[in-house]
């Protein structure tokens, strides 16, 4: 646990980890020990089509979790990776749904429904890696969050780790959800302890974490601290640990003051551009580590 620059207690959580129960290279015990030694407060084992129960391993809190990869590897049929965190029981998704192709969208929608029926946080994994279009993502319906960064997709797979374009296009269509950053650990090399969420919570309790995730009470990071705060109907303030680059993203194709470069930037104030519906921020520190805020909408977003 840490106390952030706003005085709020936060816990460090890894939401997407694979072990040798599926296709990861470490046992649950080895993985838990490694993450505990890196200062994490809680983790979720999300092995493919395998429900991992809540508990404690090697002195670290383990949230229940699973990843349901539906549609196979050919994205032209629709590939959806649905991650459930903090479910109160096994969603019991049939294994034979794994490689279904032409019906993958309906299977994914049902998977999301089953996760949410069990009070879980339902997250869409690596949409850039999966080549998910904004329209496909919108068709999935009532999911709770989406990965904006996925480490294994950069270091171990397709080099499509960053899903900012999908996030922004989705927001432009009216779908605003919290943005997570994850390891999706498989190899325990460059995909280990690369990205996490800092959740606002005073207790390391599964349902407290899930509620905070669903409400967007966290920021996603590779190390830096970031807070984007609405200070007036048309103004936001960014507070962060020292960084060298700040980027703001919205529905506006071009707007002044969306990029800031310098040394030890720790605060930015921004006034909404005309017709701007939403805004989010990314920062990069001197070592190249990034952090991502959640999305803030302006009052007339629906107009």
C-alpha positions in Angstrom: 0.0 0.0 0.0 1.0 3.6 -0.6 -0.4 7.0 0.1 -0.5 9.0 -3.2 0.1 12.7 -3.7 -3.6 13.3 -3.1 -3.5 11.6 0.3 -5.4 8.6 -0.9 -4.4 5.0 0.0 -3.8 2.8 -3.0 -2.9 -0.8 -3.6 -0.8 -2.1 -6.4 -2.6 -4.8 -8.4 -1.7 -7.0 -11.4 -4.9 -8.1 -13.2 -3.7 -10.5 -15.9 -1.3 -13.3 -15.1 -0.9 -16.8 -16.5 0.7 -19.8 -14.8 1.6 -23.3 -15.8 -2.0 -24.2 -15.1 -2.5 -23.0 -18.7 0.3 -21.6 -20.8 2.5 -19.6 -18.3 6.0 -20.6 -17.4 5.7 -20.4 -13.6 3.7 -22.2 -11.0 1.2 -20.2 -9.1 3.5 -20.3 -6.1 6.5 -19.1 -8.1 4.5 -16.3 -9.7 2.9 -15.2 -6.5 6.3 -15.0 -4.8 7.8 -13.0 -7.7 5.0 -10.4 -7.6 5.1 -10.1 -3.9 8.8 -9.5 -4.0 8.1 -6.7 -6.6 5.9 -4.9 -4.1 2.4 -5.9 -5.4 -0.4 -6.0 -2.9 -2.8 -8.2 -5.0 -2.7 -10.3 -8.2 -5.2 -12.2 -10.3 -4.3 -15.5 -12.0 -6.2 -15.5 -15.3 -5.4 -18.9 -16.8 -7.2 -19.7 -20.1 -10.7 -21.2 -19.5 -9.6 -22.1 -15.9 -11.3 -20.4 -13.0 -8.8 -19.5 -10.3 -10.3 -19.1 -6.9 -9.7 -16.3 -4.5 -7.2 -16.9 -1.8 -3.7 -16.1 -0.6 -0.5 -17.7 -2.0 3.0 -17.0 -0.8 1.8 -14.1 1.4 0.0 -12.1 -1.4 -3.7 -11.7 -2.0 -5.0 -13.6 -5.1 -8.2 -12.4 -6.7 -10.4 -14.9 -8.5 -9.9 -14.8 -12.3 -9.9 -16.4 -15.7 -9.4 -15.5 -19.3 -11.8 -16.7 -22.0 -10.2 -16.4 -25.4 -12.9 -16.9 -27.9 -12.7 -17.0 -31.7 -9.3 -18.6 -32.3 -6.2 -16.8 -33.8 -7.8 -15.6 -37.1 -9.1 -12.2 -36.3 -11.1 -12.0 -39.5 -13.7 -14.2 -37.7 -13.6 -12.0 -34.6 -11.1 -12.7 -31.7 -12.2 -11.7 -28.2 -10.3 -12.2 -25.0 -12.6 -11.7 -22.1 -11.0 -11.5 -18.6 -13.0 -11.9 -15.4 -11.7 -10.6 -12.1 -13.1 -11.1 -8.6 -16.0 -13.4 -9.5 -17.8 -14.9 -6.5 -18.0 -18.3 -8.3 -16.9 -20.1 -11.5 -18.7 -18.7 -14.6 -18.5 -22.2 -16.0 -17.8 -21.2 -19.6 -17.7 -24.3 -21.8 -14.2 -25.1 -23.1 -15.6 -25.9 -26.6 -16.4 -22.2 -26.9 -12.6 -21.5 -27.2 -12.2 -21.9 -31.0 -15.7 -21.2 -32.2 -15.4 -18.8 -35.1 -18.5 -17.4 -36.8 -20.5 -17.3 -33.5 -17.6 -15.9 -31.4 -19.4 -12.5 -30.8 -22.5 -14.2 -29.3 -20.3 -16.5 -27.2 -18.3 -13.5 -26.0 -21.5 -11.5 -25.1 -22.7 -14.5 -23.0 -19.3 -14.8 -21.3 -19.4 -11.2 -20.3 -22.9 -11.7 -18.9 -21.9 -14.7 -16.8 -18.9 -12.9 -15.3 -21.1 -10.0 -14.3 -23.7 -12.2 -12.9 -21.0 -13.4 -10.5 -20.1 -9.8 -9.5 -16.9 -9.8 -11.4 -15.0 -7.0 -13.2 -15.1 -7.9 -16.9 -12.2 -6.6 -18.9 -11.5 -6.8 -22.6 -7.9 -7.9 -23.2 -5.4 -6.4 -25.7 -7.9 -5.2 -28.3 -5.1 -3.9 -30.6 -3.4 -7.3 -30.5 -6.8 -8.9 -31.3 -7.5 -6.4 -34.1 -10.8 -5.6 -32.5 -12.6 -2.8 -34.3 -14.5 -0.1 -32.3 -17.8 -1.5 -33.8 -16.9 -5.0 -32.6 -16.1 -3.8 -29.1 -19.3 -1.8 -29.0 -21.2 -4.9 -30.0 -19.9 -6.8 -27.0 -22.2 -4.7 -24.7 -21.8 -4.3 -21.0 -18.2 -4.9 -20.2 -16.5 -3.0 -17.4 -13.0 -2.1 -18.6 -10.5 -2.4 -21.4 -6.7 -2.8 -21.5 -5.0 0.2 -23.0 -1.6 -1.5 -22.5 -0.7 -5.2 -22.5 3.0 -6.0 -21.9 3.2 -9.5 -23.5 1.8 -8.0 -26.7 4.8 -5.8 -26.9 7.6 -8.1 -25.8 6.4 -11.6 -26.6 3.9 -11.5 -29.4 2.7 -9.0 -32.1 4.2 -5.7 -30.9 0.6 -4.3 -30.7 0.7 -3.6 -27.0 -1.0 -0.2 -27.1 -4.8 0.1 -27.7 -5.2 3.9 -27.4 -6.8 4.2 -30.9 -9.4 1.6 -30.0 -10.1 3.3 -26.7 -10.5 6.7 -28.3 -12.7 5.5 -31.2 -14.9 3.6 -28.7 -15.2 6.7 -26.5 -16.1 8.7 -29.6 -19.0 6.2 -30.1 -20.2 6.9 -26.6 -18.7 3.9 -24.8 -16.6 5.1 -21.8 -15.0 2.5 -19.6 -12.0 2.4 -17.2 -8.6 1.8 -18.8 -6.2 -0.9 -17.4 -2.6 -1.7 -18.0 -1.5 -5.3 -17.5 1.4 -7.7 -18.0 -0.5 -10.7 -19.4 2.4 -12.6 -18.0 3.4 -15.8 -19.8 7.2 -15.8 -20.1 8.2 -14.0 -16.8 10.9 -12.1 -18.7 10.1 -8.7 -20.3 6.4 -9.3 -19.7 6.9 -9.5 -15.9 6.0 -6.6 -13.6 5.8 -4.2 -16.5 2.3 -2.7 -16.0 -0.3 -2.5 -13.2 -3.2 -0.6 -11.7 -3.0 1.5 -8.6 -6.4 1.0 -7.0 -7.9 3.4 -4.5 -8.8 1.2 -1.5 -8.0 0.9 2.2 -8.4 -2.8 2.4 -7.0 -5.6 0.2 -10.5 -7.1 -0.2 -11.7 -8.7 -3.4 -15.1 -7.0 -3.7 -13.6 -3.6 -2.5 -11.1 -3.9 -5.4 -13.8 -4.9 -7.9 -16.0 -2.0 -6.9 -13.1 0.4 -7.3 -12.2 -1.0 -10.7 -15.7 -0.7 -12.0 -16.0 2.9 -10.7 -12.6 3.8 -12.3 -11.0 4.6 -9.0 -7.5 3.7 -10.1 -4.8 4.7 -12.6 -2.9 2.5 -14.9 0.9 2.7 -14.9 4.4 1.3 -15.6 5.7 3.3 -12.6 4.7 7.0 -12.7 1.8 8.4 -10.7 -1.0 10.2 -12.6 -4.2 12.0 -11.7 -6.6 13.8 -14.1 -9.2 15.8 -12.2 -12.1 17.8 -13.4 -12.0 21.2 -11.8 -14.8 23.0 -13.7 -17.4 22.1 -16.3 -14.8 22.8 -19.0 -11.5 22.5 -17.2 -9.3 19.6 -16.0 -6.0 19.5 -14.1 -3.3 16.9 -14.5 -1.1 16.1 -11.4 1.7 13.6 -11.8 5.1 12.5 -10.7 7.9 14.2 -12.7 7.6 13.4 -16.4 9.1 14.6 -19.7 6.0 14.2 -21.9 2.3 14.7 -21.4 -0.2 13.8 -24.1 -3.9 14.5 -24.0 -6.4 12.6 -26.2 -10.0 13.4 -27.1 -12.5 13.2 -30.0 -10.9 16.3 -31.5 -8.5 15.5 -34.3 -6.4 18.5 -33.7 -6.5 20.9 -30.7 -3.9 23.2 -29.2 -2.2 22.2 -25.9 -2.7 18.5 -26.3 1.1 17.8 -26.1 3.6 19.1 -23.5 7.3 18.4 -23.5 9.8 19.4 -20.8 11.7 18.4 -17.8 10.0 17.4 -14.5 6.5 18.3 -15.6 4.2 17.7 -12.6 1.1 19.8 -13.3 -0.9 20.8 -16.4 -4.2 22.8 -16.5 -6.3 22.4 -19.6 -9.4 24.1 -20.9 -11.7 22.2 -23.1 -11.5 22.8 -26.8 -14.8 23.6 -28.8 -16.9 20.4 -29.3 -14.6 18.3 -27.1 -16.6 15.4 -25.6 -14.0 13.7 -23.5 -10.4 13.9 -22.5 -7.7 11.5 -21.2 -4.0 11.8 -20.4 -0.8 9.8 -20.8 2.5 10.7 -19.3 6.0 9.4 -19.9 8.9 9.8 -17.5 12.6 10.2 -18.2 13.1 6.4 -18.3 10.4 5.9 -20.8 7.8 4.5 -18.3 4.2 5.5 -18.9 1.0 6.0 -17.0 -2.6 6.4 -18.2 -5.5 8.2 -16.7 -9.1 7.2 -17.0 -11.4 9.2 -19.3 -13.2 12.3 -18.2 -16.3 13.3 -20.0 -17.7 16.9 -20.3 -21.2 17.7 -19.2 -22.8 17.8 -22.7 -21.1 14.6 -23.9 -24.4 13.3 -25.2 -25.1 16.3 -27.4 
